[in-house]
Amino acid sequence: MQSIEWAQPALDDLRAIDAWLTDRAHPEIALRTLTSIRARALFLERFPRGGRPFGTDCRVLRVTDTAYRILYRIVGGDVQLLRIRHEREDWFVEP
């Protein structure tokens, strides 16, 4: 099983998603979305190559039943979660 490491930008993204959804959507939708994001992150513990290749050394995993994607990379025995982005956002990221 791989270890999951949340990079600060990914944690910031998670907080921003929570704030945006809590402010503009029903709190239940915010909770369901954040739960789905965390569940998909945990999926990567067992299936680190579960996402598709993205760029040179990154991968991207769709968060089930949402428009969010997890950008991550595998380094040694760790899965580094780099960003949590909406599919319509600019995906240019420098990990």
Buried (B, 14 or more C-beta within 10 A) or exposed (E): EBEBEBBEBBEEBBEEBBEEBBEEEEEEEBEBBBEBBEEBBEBBEEEBEBBEEBEEEBBBBBBEEBEBBBBBBBEEEBBBBBBBBBEEBEBEBEB
